[in-house]
Amino acid sequence: MAAPILDSEFLQYWNKLTLVEKESLLSVAKNYVQLKEETTDINMLRKNMIQEERERYLSGNGNSYSWEDVKEMAMNKEKRHAL
């Protein structure tokens, strides 16, 4: 559906709501957008962290792990969080 059609359909329902219902839906919409923005921020932080680790590794300053180290960290909770 195109945006103008969705907007028109939304307004048909919006106009039938009480003030309390409108406030409730507005709260849901705000929370949804806020969560989406926070998720985007977390994904961006994660991407930047991975990129920084990659740059350290390529410059010879980062950590490298053998396949055995990786498997052990995956299975050992204490080692997993010690990175």
Sequence and secondary structure as in RCSB ss.txt:
>XXXX:A:sequence
MAAPILDSEFLQYWNKLTLVEKESLLSVAKNYVQLKEETTDINMLRKNMIQEERERYLSGNGNSYSWEDVKEMAM
NKEKRHAL
>XXXX:A:secstr
  HHHHHHHHHHHHTTS HHHHHHHHHHHHHHHHHHHHHHHHHHHHHHHHHHHHHHHHHT S    HHHHHHHHH
 HHHHTT 
